Amino acid sequence: MRVILSPEKTEINSHKHISDIKMFHDSVLESECTDLICDNFISTFDYNEIDQIIQILTSKMRLNSELTIKEVDARLVCKKFHVEELDLDAVNSILFSTKRKSMLTSDKITSLINNKLTLSSVHYDDKSCSSIIKYRRSL
């Protein structure tokens, strides 16, 4: 099963769109996902819930499946604001354009997933101040 978790409807038609964790937990069996994309989804939870959310996500991953996490990276936002590449209006637009309840960094995400999956790649999108992190569930 190919799933995209996102608070907003996306234009990716090859994946089943799910917008909340309960629906995901109830509709996707353990080890059923072959490809899971989290598009600004994890940050819609309180910071203290993120470890539990990661556990739910990884439990649904099939062997040799891929997990892609795209999140606004707090470090990139702060850096660009500090060097005046972003003004306050842009920062607010980036941070509050979704139902965001927490801010993350690629390091935080990696530390939570570290023992569960194998890191494949990390890419930083300067325009959206996002990190795109890919993992694979090894055999």
Helices and strands as residue ranges (DSSP letters): E 2-5, E 16-18, H 21-27, E 33-39, G 42-44, G 47-49, H 50-59, E 61-72, H 74-82, H 88-96, H 106-113, E 118-125, E 130-136
